[in-house]
Amino acid sequence: MAQGTIKEYDDAVGTGSLLQEDRVEVMIDASSIGDPAIRTLRLGQRVRYEVEEIDGRPVARGLALVTFD
């Protein structure tokens, strides 16, 4: 599993992005969150996830929180 930091997230539509350790941006969509306890994502939160390539772009899957910072 990869780890990264939330860059942006819009609760209203369930989309956003995160930055991987290597500074590559990974998209977050409505089906990215894998932990049902997550109600929202905040800027700067650390997360772990798998990466799936969709239309040539990396998209997070199975996203779970690492810390609440």
PDB file of N, CA, C, O and CB in Angstrom:
ATOM      1  N   MET A   1       0.838  -1.189   0.000  1.00  0.00           N
ATOM      2  CA  MET A   1       0.000   0.000   0.000  1.00  0.00           C
ATOM      3  C   MET A   1       0.880   1.249   0.000  1.00  0.00           C
ATOM      4  O   MET A   1       1.930   1.293   0.641  1.00  0.00           O
ATOM      5  CB  MET A   1      -0.952   0.000   1.219  1.00  0.00           C
ATOM      6  N   ALA A   2       0.437   2.228  -0.714  1.00  0.00           N
ATOM      7  CA  ALA A   2       1.126   3.516  -0.763  1.00  0.00           C
ATOM      8  C   ALA A   2       0.599   4.415   0.351  1.00  0.00           C
ATOM      9  O   ALA A   2      -0.465   4.164   0.916  1.00  0.00           O
ATOM     10  CB  ALA A   2       0.941   4.193  -2.149  1.00  0.00           C
ATOM     11  N   GLN A   3       1.360   5.466   0.658  1.00  0.00           N
ATOM     12  CA  GLN A   3       0.903   6.476   1.609  1.00  0.00           C
ATOM     13  C   GLN A   3       1.034   7.846   0.971  1.00  0.00           C
ATOM     14  O   GLN A   3       1.904   8.079   0.132  1.00  0.00           O
ATOM     15  CB  GLN A   3       1.707   6.407   2.935  1.00  0.00           C
ATOM     16  N   GLY A   4       0.151   8.752   1.385  1.00  0.00           N
ATOM     17  CA  GLY A   4       0.186  10.106   0.869  1.00  0.00           C
ATOM     18  C   GLY A   4      -0.538  11.057   1.793  1.00  0.00           C
ATOM     19  O   GLY A   4      -0.949  10.690   2.894  1.00  0.00           O
ATOM     20  N   THR A   5      -0.690  12.300   1.324  1.00  0.00           N
ATOM     21  CA  THR A   5      -1.296  13.372   2.098  1.00  0.00           C
ATOM     22  C   THR A   5      -2.422  14.005   1.283  1.00  0.00           C
ATOM     23  O   THR A   5      -2.249  14.286   0.097  1.00  0.00           O
ATOM     24  CB  THR A   5      -0.238  14.435   2.498  1.00  0.00           C
ATOM     25  N   ILE A   6      -3.575  14.229   1.917  1.00  0.00           N
ATOM     26  CA  ILE A   6      -4.699  14.845   1.225  1.00  0.00           C
ATOM     27  C   ILE A   6      -4.330  16.262   0.796  1.00  0.00           C
ATOM     28  O   ILE A   6      -3.907  17.079   1.614  1.00  0.00           O
ATOM     29  CB  ILE A   6      -5.955  14.858   2.125  1.00  0.00           C
ATOM     30  N   LYS A   7      -4.494  16.541  -0.487  1.00  0.00           N
ATOM     31  CA  LYS A   7      -4.220  17.871  -1.042  1.00  0.00           C
ATOM     32  C   LYS A   7      -5.496  18.700  -1.069  1.00  0.00           C
ATOM     33  O   LYS A   7      -5.491  19.879  -0.713  1.00  0.00           O
ATOM     34  CB  LYS A   7      -3.621  17.761  -2.464  1.00  0.00           C
ATOM     35  N   GLU A   8      -6.603  18.064  -1.499  1.00  0.00           N
ATOM     36  CA  GLU A   8      -7.904  18.738  -1.553  1.00  0.00           C
ATOM     37  C   GLU A   8      -8.999  17.677  -1.582  1.00  0.00           C
ATOM     38  O   GLU A   8      -8.785  16.559  -2.051  1.00  0.00           O
ATOM     39  CB  GLU A   8      -8.007  19.681  -2.802  1.00  0.00           C
ATOM     40  N   TYR A   9     -10.178  18.046  -1.072  1.00  0.00           N
ATOM     41  CA  TYR A   9     -11.310  17.127  -1.092  1.00  0.00           C
ATOM     42  C   TYR A   9     -12.597  17.929  -0.976  1.00  0.00           C
ATOM     43  O   TYR A   9     -12.714  18.800  -0.114  1.00  0.00           O
ATOM     44  CB  TYR A   9     -11.204  16.080   0.052  1.00  0.00           C
ATOM     45  N   ASP A  10     -13.558  17.639  -1.839  1.00  0.00           N
ATOM     46  CA  ASP A  10     -14.860  18.304  -1.839  1.00  0.00           C
ATOM     47  C   ASP A  10     -15.913  17.307  -1.371  1.00  0.00           C
ATOM     48  O   ASP A  10     -16.264  16.380  -2.101  1.00  0.00           O
ATOM     49  CB  ASP A  10     -15.212  18.866  -3.256  1.00  0.00           C
ATOM     50  N   ASP A  11     -16.418  17.499  -0.151  1.00  0.00           N
ATOM     51  CA  ASP A  11     -17.439  16.604   0.410  1.00  0.00           C
ATOM     52  C   ASP A  11     -18.683  16.523  -0.449  1.00  0.00           C
ATOM     53  O   ASP A  11     -19.280  15.453  -0.573  1.00  0.00           O
ATOM     54  CB  ASP A  11     -17.822  17.058   1.794  1.00  0.00           C
ATOM     55  N   ALA A  12     -19.081  17.624  -1.040  1.00  0.00           N
ATOM     56  CA  ALA A  12     -20.334  17.684  -1.795  1.00  0.00           C
ATOM     57  C   ALA A  12     -20.346  16.717  -2.973  1.00  0.00           C
ATOM     58  O   ALA A  12     -21.385  16.140  -3.291  1.00  0.00           O
ATOM     59  CB  ALA A  12     -20.572  19.096  -2.293  1.00  0.00           C
ATOM     60  N   VAL A  13     -19.205  16.539  -3.618  1.00  0.00           N
ATOM     61  CA  VAL A  13     -19.154  15.646  -4.789  1.00  0.00           C
ATOM     62  C   VAL A  13     -18.301  14.411  -4.553  1.00  0.00           C
ATOM     63  O   VAL A  13     -18.306  13.493  -5.373  1.00  0.00           O
ATOM     64  CB  VAL A  13     -18.620  16.396  -5.989  1.00  0.00           C
ATOM     65  N   GLY A  14     -17.567  14.371  -3.440  1.00  0.00           N
ATOM     66  CA  GLY A  14     -16.763  13.194  -3.122  1.00  0.00           C
ATOM     67  C   GLY A  14     -15.533  13.032  -3.990  1.00  0.00           C
ATOM     68  O   GLY A  14     -15.114  11.908  -4.265  1.00  0.00           O
ATOM     69  N   THR A  15     -14.947  14.138  -4.426  1.00  0.00           N
ATOM     70  CA  THR A  15     -13.739  14.065  -5.249  1.00  0.00           C
ATOM     71  C   THR A  15     -12.651  14.962  -4.685  1.00  0.00           C
ATOM     72  O   THR A  15     -12.920  15.882  -3.912  1.00  0.00           O
ATOM     73  CB  THR A  15     -14.047  14.456  -6.699  1.00  0.00           C
ATOM     74  N   GLY A  16     -11.433  14.684  -5.080  1.00  0.00           N
ATOM     75  CA  GLY A  16     -10.297  15.490  -4.653  1.00  0.00           C
ATOM     76  C   GLY A  16      -9.018  14.874  -5.150  1.00  0.00           C
ATOM     77  O   GLY A  16      -9.002  14.168  -6.159  1.00  0.00           O
ATOM     78  N   SER A  17      -7.932  15.144  -4.430  1.00  0.00           N
ATOM     79  CA  SER A  17      -6.647  14.573  -4.808  1.00  0.00           C
ATOM     80  C   SER A  17      -5.754  14.468  -3.585  1.00  0.00           C
ATOM     81  O   SER A  17      -5.997  15.101  -2.558  1.00  0.00           O
ATOM     82  CB  SER A  17      -5.969  15.417  -5.902  1.00  0.00           C
ATOM     83  N   LEU A  18      -4.725  13.661  -3.717  1.00  0.00           N
ATOM     84  CA  LEU A  18      -3.721  13.512  -2.683  1.00  0.00           C
ATOM     85  C   LEU A  18      -2.354  13.529  -3.342  1.00  0.00           C
ATOM     86  O   LEU A  18      -2.235  13.333  -4.551  1.00  0.00           O
ATOM     87  CB  LEU A  18      -3.936  12.209  -1.867  1.00  0.00           C
ATOM     88  N   LEU A  19      -1.329  13.763  -2.545  1.00  0.00           N
ATOM     89  CA  LEU A  19       0.038  13.736  -3.036  1.00  0.00           C
ATOM     90  C   LEU A  19       0.750  12.536  -2.443  1.00  0.00           C
ATOM     91  O   LEU A  19       0.740  12.328  -1.230  1.00  0.00           O
ATOM     92  CB  LEU A  19       0.782  15.044  -2.691  1.00  0.00           C
ATOM     93  N   GLN A  20       1.368  11.749  -3.314  1.00  0.00           N
ATOM     94  CA  GLN A  20       2.182  10.624  -2.876  1.00  0.00           C
ATOM     95  C   GLN A  20       3.503  11.150  -2.318  1.00  0.00           C
ATOM     96  O   GLN A  20       3.807  12.337  -2.442  1.00  0.00           O
ATOM     97  CB  GLN A  20       2.430   9.627  -4.046  1.00  0.00           C
ATOM     98  N   GLU A  21       4.276  10.271  -1.710  1.00  0.00           N
ATOM     99  CA  GLU A  21       5.583  10.631  -1.160  1.00  0.00           C
ATOM    100  C   GLU A  21       6.485  11.235  -2.238  1.00  0.00           C
ATOM    101  O   GLU A  21       7.283  12.124  -1.940  1.00  0.00           O
ATOM    102  CB  GLU A  21       6.258   9.399  -0.537  1.00  0.00           C
ATOM    103  N   ASP A  22       6.370  10.765  -3.496  1.00  0.00           N
ATOM    104  CA  ASP A  22       7.209  11.263  -4.593  1.00  0.00           C
ATOM    105  C   ASP A  22       6.610  12.500  -5.263  1.00  0.00           C
ATOM    106  O   ASP A  22       7.065  12.909  -6.331  1.00  0.00           O
ATOM    107  CB  ASP A  22       7.414  10.166  -5.633  1.00  0.00           C
ATOM    108  N   ARG A  23       5.582  13.102  -4.635  1.00  0.00           N
ATOM    109  CA  ARG A  23       4.906  14.332  -5.081  1.00  0.00           C
ATOM    110  C   ARG A  23       4.027  14.136  -6.318  1.00  0.00           C
ATOM    111  O   ARG A  23       3.598  15.117  -6.926  1.00  0.00           O
ATOM    112  CB  ARG A  23       5.935  15.397  -5.372  1.00  0.00           C
ATOM    113  N   VAL A  24       3.755  12.890  -6.699  1.00  0.00           N
ATOM    114  CA  VAL A  24       2.828  12.616  -7.791  1.00  0.00           C
ATOM    115  C   VAL A  24       1.412  12.751  -7.248  1.00  0.00           C
ATOM    116  O   VAL A  24       1.101  12.234  -6.175  1.00  0.00           O
ATOM    117  CB  VAL A  24       3.067  11.193  -8.405  1.00  0.00           C
ATOM    118  N   GLU A  25       0.558  13.445  -7.987  1.00  0.00           N
ATOM    119  CA  GLU A  25      -0.825  13.657  -7.564  1.00  0.00           C
ATOM    120  C   GLU A  25      -1.688  12.465  -7.976  1.00  0.00           C
ATOM    121  O   GLU A  25      -1.609  11.991  -9.110  1.00  0.00           O
ATOM    122  CB  GLU A  25      -1.386  14.968  -8.168  1.00  0.00           C
ATOM    123  N   VAL A  26      -2.508  11.988  -7.046  1.00  0.00           N
ATOM    124  CA  VAL A  26      -3.416  10.864  -7.266  1.00  0.00           C
ATOM    125  C   VAL A  26      -4.831  11.368  -7.026  1.00  0.00           C
ATOM    126  O   VAL A  26      -5.099  12.026  -6.021  1.00  0.00           O
ATOM    127  CB  VAL A  26      -3.074   9.644  -6.327  1.00  0.00           C
ATOM    128  N   MET A  27      -5.733  11.060  -7.945  1.00  0.00           N
ATOM    129  CA  MET A  27      -7.115  11.505  -7.832  1.00  0.00           C
ATOM    130  C   MET A  27      -7.879  10.667  -6.806  1.00  0.00           C
ATOM    131  O   MET A  27      -7.583   9.491  -6.596  1.00  0.00           O
ATOM    132  CB  MET A  27      -7.809  11.436  -9.195  1.00  0.00           C
ATOM    133  N   ILE A  28      -8.863  11.300  -6.179  1.00  0.00           N
ATOM    134  CA  ILE A  28      -9.791  10.636  -5.270  1.00  0.00           C
ATOM    135  C   ILE A  28     -11.178  10.807  -5.875  1.00  0.00           C
ATOM    136  O   ILE A  28     -11.574  11.915  -6.236  1.00  0.00           O
ATOM    137  CB  ILE A  28      -9.712  11.228  -3.797  1.00  0.00           C
ATOM    138  N   ASP A  29     -11.925   9.685  -5.984  1.00  0.00           N
ATOM    139  CA  ASP A  29     -13.303   9.801  -6.462  1.00  0.00           C
ATOM    140  C   ASP A  29     -14.246   9.169  -5.434  1.00  0.00           C
ATOM    141  O   ASP A  29     -13.805   8.707  -4.381  1.00  0.00           O
ATOM    142  CB  ASP A  29     -13.470   9.121  -7.861  1.00  0.00           C
ATOM    143  N   ALA A  30     -15.520   9.153  -5.741  1.00  0.00           N
ATOM    144  CA  ALA A  30     -16.528   8.695  -4.784  1.00  0.00           C
ATOM    145  C   ALA A  30     -16.306   7.256  -4.311  1.00  0.00           C
ATOM    146  O   ALA A  30     -16.739   6.902  -3.215  1.00  0.00           O
ATOM    147  CB  ALA A  30     -17.898   8.811  -5.401  1.00  0.00           C
ATOM    148  N   SER A  31     -15.642   6.423  -5.113  1.00  0.00           N
ATOM    149  CA  SER A  31     -15.420   5.034  -4.709  1.00  0.00           C
ATOM    150  C   SER A  31     -14.017   4.794  -4.150  1.00  0.00           C
ATOM    151  O   SER A  31     -13.632   3.643  -3.943  1.00  0.00           O
ATOM    152  CB  SER A  31     -15.655   4.117  -5.887  1.00  0.00           C
ATOM    153  N   SER A  32     -13.253   5.848  -3.902  1.00  0.00           N
ATOM    154  CA  SER A  32     -11.882   5.700  -3.386  1.00  0.00           C
ATOM    155  C   SER A  32     -11.826   5.300  -1.921  1.00  0.00           C
ATOM    156  O   SER A  32     -10.949   4.530  -1.528  1.00  0.00           O
ATOM    157  CB  SER A  32     -11.129   6.986  -3.570  1.00  0.00           C
ATOM    158  N   ILE A  33     -12.742   5.807  -1.109  1.00  0.00           N
ATOM    159  CA  ILE A  33     -12.675   5.587   0.337  1.00  0.00           C
ATOM    160  C   ILE A  33     -13.063   4.152   0.670  1.00  0.00           C
ATOM    161  O   ILE A  33     -14.162   3.698   0.352  1.00  0.00           O
ATOM    162  CB  ILE A  33     -13.593   6.579   1.084  1.00  0.00           C
ATOM    163  N   GLY A  34     -12.133   3.445   1.320  1.00  0.00           N
ATOM    164  CA  GLY A  34     -12.357   2.046   1.644  1.00  0.00           C
ATOM    165  C   GLY A  34     -12.771   1.809   3.085  1.00  0.00           C
ATOM    166  O   GLY A  34     -13.197   0.706   3.426  1.00  0.00           O
ATOM    167  N   ASP A  35     -12.656   2.814   3.933  1.00  0.00           N
ATOM    168  CA  ASP A  35     -12.988   2.687   5.354  1.00  0.00           C
ATOM    169  C   ASP A  35     -14.331   3.365   5.605  1.00  0.00           C
ATOM    170  O   ASP A  35     -14.428   4.587   5.486  1.00  0.00           O
ATOM    171  CB  ASP A  35     -11.871   3.312   6.255  1.00  0.00           C
ATOM    172  N   PRO A  36     -15.375   2.598   5.951  1.00  0.00           N
ATOM    173  CA  PRO A  36     -16.702   3.196   6.157  1.00  0.00           C
ATOM    174  C   PRO A  36     -16.764   4.189   7.319  1.00  0.00           C
ATOM    175  O   PRO A  36     -17.728   4.948   7.426  1.00  0.00           O
ATOM    176  CB  PRO A  36     -17.708   2.106   6.393  1.00  0.00           C
ATOM    177  N   ALA A  37     -15.756   4.197   8.187  1.00  0.00           N
ATOM    178  CA  ALA A  37     -15.734   5.146   9.308  1.00  0.00           C
ATOM    179  C   ALA A  37     -15.332   6.554   8.863  1.00  0.00           C
ATOM    180  O   ALA A  37     -15.530   7.513   9.608  1.00  0.00           O
ATOM    181  CB  ALA A  37     -14.773   4.655  10.390  1.00  0.00           C
ATOM    182  N   ILE A  38     -14.772   6.689   7.664  1.00  0.00           N
ATOM    183  CA  ILE A  38     -14.357   8.000   7.176  1.00  0.00           C
ATOM    184  C   ILE A  38     -15.584   8.752   6.672  1.00  0.00           C
ATOM    185  O   ILE A  38     -16.276   8.299   5.760  1.00  0.00           O
ATOM    186  CB  ILE A  38     -13.286   7.868   6.052  1.00  0.00           C
ATOM    187  N   ARG A  39     -15.841   9.912   7.283  1.00  0.00           N
ATOM    188  CA  ARG A  39     -16.987  10.736   6.871  1.00  0.00           C
ATOM    189  C   ARG A  39     -16.546  11.878   5.975  1.00  0.00           C
ATOM    190  O   ARG A  39     -17.301  12.326   5.111  1.00  0.00           O
ATOM    191  CB  ARG A  39     -17.720  11.292   8.097  1.00  0.00           C
ATOM    192  N   THR A  40     -15.316  12.352   6.182  1.00  0.00           N
ATOM    193  CA  THR A  40     -14.768  13.426   5.364  1.00  0.00           C
ATOM    194  C   THR A  40     -13.246  13.313   5.361  1.00  0.00           C
ATOM    195  O   THR A  40     -12.665  12.602   6.181  1.00  0.00           O
ATOM    196  CB  THR A  40     -15.225  14.822   5.890  1.00  0.00           C
ATOM    197  N   LEU A  41     -12.618  14.012   4.443  1.00  0.00           N
ATOM    198  CA  LEU A  41     -11.167  14.090   4.375  1.00  0.00           C
ATOM    199  C   LEU A  41     -10.770  15.545   4.486  1.00  0.00           C
ATOM    200  O   LEU A  41     -11.426  16.423   3.926  1.00  0.00           O
ATOM    201  CB  LEU A  41     -10.619  13.456   3.064  1.00  0.00           C
ATOM    202  N   ARG A  42      -9.681  15.800   5.217  1.00  0.00           N
ATOM    203  CA  ARG A  42      -9.215  17.175   5.415  1.00  0.00           C
ATOM    204  C   ARG A  42      -7.824  17.346   4.843  1.00  0.00           C
ATOM    205  O   ARG A  42      -7.035  16.403   4.793  1.00  0.00           O
ATOM    206  CB  ARG A  42      -9.224  17.547   6.905  1.00  0.00           C
ATOM    207  N   LEU A  43      -7.537  18.552   4.416  1.00  0.00           N
ATOM    208  CA  LEU A  43      -6.226  18.918   3.926  1.00  0.00           C
ATOM    209  C   LEU A  43      -5.156  18.507   4.935  1.00  0.00           C
ATOM    210  O   LEU A  43      -5.272  18.810   6.122  1.00  0.00           O
ATOM    211  CB  LEU A  43      -6.158  20.423   3.644  1.00  0.00           C
ATOM    212  N   GLY A  44      -4.131  17.829   4.472  1.00  0.00           N
ATOM    213  CA  GLY A  44      -3.024  17.436   5.332  1.00  0.00           C
ATOM    214  C   GLY A  44      -3.148  16.090   6.008  1.00  0.00           C
ATOM    215  O   GLY A  44      -2.175  15.625   6.602  1.00  0.00           O
ATOM    216  N   GLN A  45      -4.310  15.433   5.946  1.00  0.00           N
ATOM    217  CA  GLN A  45      -4.445  14.114   6.568  1.00  0.00           C
ATOM    218  C   GLN A  45      -3.574  13.103   5.835  1.00  0.00           C
ATOM    219  O   GLN A  45      -3.462  13.141   4.610  1.00  0.00           O
ATOM    220  CB  GLN A  45      -5.922  13.653   6.569  1.00  0.00           C
ATOM    221  N   ARG A  46      -2.963  12.204   6.590  1.00  0.00           N
ATOM    222  CA  ARG A  46      -2.166  11.122   6.009  1.00  0.00           C
ATOM    223  C   ARG A  46      -3.079   9.933   5.749  1.00  0.00           C
ATOM    224  O   ARG A  46      -3.901   9.572   6.592  1.00  0.00           O
ATOM    225  CB  ARG A  46      -0.981  10.721   6.947  1.00  0.00           C
ATOM    226  N   VAL A  47      -2.929   9.332   4.583  1.00  0.00           N
ATOM    227  CA  VAL A  47      -3.765   8.205   4.197  1.00  0.00           C
ATOM    228  C   VAL A  47      -2.913   7.107   3.558  1.00  0.00           C
ATOM    229  O   VAL A  47      -1.809   7.358   3.073  1.00  0.00           O
ATOM    230  CB  VAL A  47      -4.872   8.661   3.230  1.00  0.00           C
ATOM    231  N   ARG A  48      -3.449   5.895   3.570  1.00  0.00           N
ATOM    232  CA  ARG A  48      -2.843   4.792   2.828  1.00  0.00           C
ATOM    233  C   ARG A  48      -3.890   4.305   1.831  1.00  0.00           C
ATOM    234  O   ARG A  48      -5.090   4.453   2.062  1.00  0.00           O
ATOM    235  CB  ARG A  48      -2.363   3.624   3.790  1.00  0.00           C
ATOM    236  N   TYR A  49      -3.436   3.729   0.728  1.00  0.00           N
ATOM    237  CA  TYR A  49      -4.340   3.404  -0.373  1.00  0.00           C
ATOM    238  C   TYR A  49      -3.615   2.543  -1.406  1.00  0.00           C
ATOM    239  O   TYR A  49      -2.389   2.430  -1.379  1.00  0.00           O
ATOM    240  CB  TYR A  49      -4.889   4.695  -1.031  1.00  0.00           C
ATOM    241  N   GLU A  50      -4.357   1.957  -2.289  1.00  0.00           N
ATOM    242  CA  GLU A  50      -3.845   1.279  -3.477  1.00  0.00           C
ATOM    243  C   GLU A  50      -4.057   2.232  -4.649  1.00  0.00           C
ATOM    244  O   GLU A  50      -4.920   3.108  -4.579  1.00  0.00           O
ATOM    245  CB  GLU A  50      -4.562  -0.118  -3.720  1.00  0.00           C
ATOM    246  N   VAL A  51      -3.295   2.078  -5.712  1.00  0.00           N
ATOM    247  CA  VAL A  51      -3.440   2.929  -6.886  1.00  0.00           C
ATOM    248  C   VAL A  51      -3.941   2.087  -8.049  1.00  0.00           C
ATOM    249  O   VAL A  51      -3.396   1.025  -8.350  1.00  0.00           O
ATOM    250  CB  VAL A  51      -2.099   3.622  -7.244  1.00  0.00           C
ATOM    251  N   GLU A  52      -4.992   2.584  -8.697  1.00  0.00           N
ATOM    252  CA  GLU A  52      -5.541   1.972  -9.907  1.00  0.00           C
ATOM    253  C   GLU A  52      -5.431   3.013 -11.022  1.00  0.00           C
ATOM    254  O   GLU A  52      -5.755   4.183 -10.816  1.00  0.00           O
ATOM    255  CB  GLU A  52      -7.045   1.495  -9.699  1.00  0.00           C
ATOM    256  N   GLU A  53      -4.979   2.592 -12.186  1.00  0.00           N
ATOM    257  CA  GLU A  53      -4.881   3.529 -13.299  1.00  0.00           C
ATOM    258  C   GLU A  53      -6.183   3.498 -14.100  1.00  0.00           C
ATOM    259  O   GLU A  53      -6.617   2.443 -14.563  1.00  0.00           O
ATOM    260  CB  GLU A  53      -3.663   3.188 -14.207  1.00  0.00           C
ATOM    261  N   ILE A  54      -6.799   4.673 -14.255  1.00  0.00           N
ATOM    262  CA  ILE A  54      -8.048   4.809 -15.011  1.00  0.00           C
ATOM    263  C   ILE A  54      -7.842   5.907 -16.039  1.00  0.00           C
ATOM    264  O   ILE A  54      -7.515   7.043 -15.696  1.00  0.00           O
ATOM    265  CB  ILE A  54      -9.272   5.131 -14.068  1.00  0.00           C
ATOM    266  N   ASP A  55      -8.035   5.561 -17.291  1.00  0.00           N
ATOM    267  CA  ASP A  55      -7.837   6.513 -18.392  1.00  0.00           C
ATOM    268  C   ASP A  55      -6.461   7.173 -18.327  1.00  0.00           C
ATOM    269  O   ASP A  55      -6.327   8.363 -18.611  1.00  0.00           O
ATOM    270  CB  ASP A  55      -8.928   7.589 -18.365  1.00  0.00           C
ATOM    271  N   GLY A  56      -5.445   6.403 -17.954  1.00  0.00           N
ATOM    272  CA  GLY A  56      -4.084   6.907 -17.903  1.00  0.00           C
ATOM    273  C   GLY A  56      -3.741   7.753 -16.697  1.00  0.00           C
ATOM    274  O   GLY A  56      -2.649   8.317 -16.631  1.00  0.00           O
ATOM    275  N   ARG A  57      -4.655   7.855 -15.737  1.00  0.00           N
ATOM    276  CA  ARG A  57      -4.416   8.671 -14.540  1.00  0.00           C
ATOM    277  C   ARG A  57      -4.513   7.789 -13.305  1.00  0.00           C
ATOM    278  O   ARG A  57      -5.357   6.895 -13.248  1.00  0.00           O
ATOM    279  CB  ARG A  57      -5.431   9.850 -14.452  1.00  0.00           C
ATOM    280  N   PRO A  58      -3.643   8.033 -12.296  1.00  0.00           N
ATOM    281  CA  PRO A  58      -3.724   7.255 -11.060  1.00  0.00           C
ATOM    282  C   PRO A  58      -4.915   7.702 -10.209  1.00  0.00           C
ATOM    283  O   PRO A  58      -5.150   8.895 -10.019  1.00  0.00           O
ATOM    284  CB  PRO A  58      -2.418   7.391 -10.257  1.00  0.00           C
ATOM    285  N   VAL A  59      -5.665   6.709  -9.699  1.00  0.00           N
ATOM    286  CA  VAL A  59      -6.820   6.965  -8.841  1.00  0.00           C
ATOM    287  C   VAL A  59      -6.682   6.095  -7.597  1.00  0.00           C
ATOM    288  O   VAL A  59      -6.350   4.913  -7.691  1.00  0.00           O
ATOM    289  CB  VAL A  59      -8.172   6.674  -9.591  1.00  0.00           C
ATOM    290  N   ALA A  60      -6.939   6.689  -6.423  1.00  0.00           N
ATOM    291  CA  ALA A  60      -6.825   5.969  -5.151  1.00  0.00           C
ATOM    292  C   ALA A  60      -7.984   4.998  -4.969  1.00  0.00           C
ATOM    293  O   ALA A  60      -9.119   5.293  -5.344  1.00  0.00           O
ATOM    294  CB  ALA A  60      -6.776   6.956  -3.976  1.00  0.00           C
ATOM    295  N   ARG A  61      -7.685   3.823  -4.381  1.00  0.00           N
ATOM    296  CA  ARG A  61      -8.688   2.820  -4.030  1.00  0.00           C
ATOM    297  C   ARG A  61      -8.371   2.285  -2.642  1.00  0.00           C
ATOM    298  O   ARG A  61      -7.200   2.182  -2.275  1.00  0.00           O
ATOM    299  CB  ARG A  61      -8.728   1.662  -5.079  1.00  0.00           C
ATOM    300  N   GLY A  62      -9.391   1.945  -1.866  1.00  0.00           N
ATOM    301  CA  GLY A  62      -9.201   1.379  -0.538  1.00  0.00           C
ATOM    302  C   GLY A  62      -8.588   2.348   0.442  1.00  0.00           C
ATOM    303  O   GLY A  62      -7.856   1.940   1.343  1.00  0.00           O
ATOM    304  N   LEU A  63      -8.876   3.629   0.282  1.00  0.00           N
ATOM    305  CA  LEU A  63      -8.276   4.691   1.077  1.00  0.00           C
ATOM    306  C   LEU A  63      -8.656   4.572   2.549  1.00  0.00           C
ATOM    307  O   LEU A  63      -9.827   4.393   2.884  1.00  0.00           O
ATOM    308  CB  LEU A  63      -8.696   6.050   0.539  1.00  0.00           C
ATOM    309  N   ALA A  64      -7.653   4.673   3.429  1.00  0.00           N
ATOM    310  CA  ALA A  64      -7.866   4.608   4.890  1.00  0.00           C
ATOM    311  C   ALA A  64      -6.944   5.622   5.559  1.00  0.00           C
ATOM    312  O   ALA A  64      -5.862   5.907   5.047  1.00  0.00           O
ATOM    313  CB  ALA A  64      -7.597   3.157   5.450  1.00  0.00           C
ATOM    314  N   LEU A  65      -7.364   6.165   6.694  1.00  0.00           N
ATOM    315  CA  LEU A  65      -6.562   7.141   7.417  1.00  0.00           C
ATOM    316  C   LEU A  65      -5.371   6.495   8.108  1.00  0.00           C
ATOM    317  O   LEU A  65      -5.469   5.385   8.631  1.00  0.00           O
ATOM    318  CB  LEU A  65      -7.415   7.867   8.433  1.00  0.00           C
ATOM    319  N   VAL A  66      -4.244   7.204   8.104  1.00  0.00           N
ATOM    320  CA  VAL A  66      -3.053   6.779   8.853  1.00  0.00           C
ATOM    321  C   VAL A  66      -3.025   7.537  10.159  1.00  0.00           C
ATOM    322  O   VAL A  66      -2.784   6.939  11.208  1.00  0.00           O
ATOM    323  CB  VAL A  66      -1.736   7.022   8.040  1.00  0.00           C
ATOM    324  N   THR A  67      -3.269   8.853  10.129  1.00  0.00           N
ATOM    325  CA  THR A  67      -3.339   9.674  11.343  1.00  0.00           C
ATOM    326  C   THR A  67      -4.485  10.665  11.196  1.00  0.00           C
ATOM    327  O   THR A  67      -5.084  10.779  10.127  1.00  0.00           O
ATOM    328  CB  THR A  67      -1.988  10.421  11.604  1.00  0.00           C
ATOM    329  N   PHE A  68      -4.780  11.367  12.253  1.00  0.00           N
ATOM    330  CA  PHE A  68      -5.834  12.380  12.202  1.00  0.00           C
ATOM    331  C   PHE A  68      -5.251  13.781  12.206  1.00  0.00           C
ATOM    332  O   PHE A  68      -5.981  14.742  12.447  1.00  0.00           O
ATOM    333  CB  PHE A  68      -6.792  12.213  13.376  1.00  0.00           C
ATOM    334  N   ASP A  69      -3.946  13.928  11.944  1.00  0.00           N
ATOM    335  CA  ASP A  69      -3.295  15.242  11.911  1.00  0.00           C
ATOM    336  C   ASP A  69      -3.680  16.017  10.663  1.00  0.00           C
ATOM    337  O   ASP A  69      -3.223  17.144  10.472  1.00  0.00           O
ATOM    338  CB  ASP A  69      -1.778  15.089  11.978  1.00  0.00           C
TER     339      ASP A  69
END
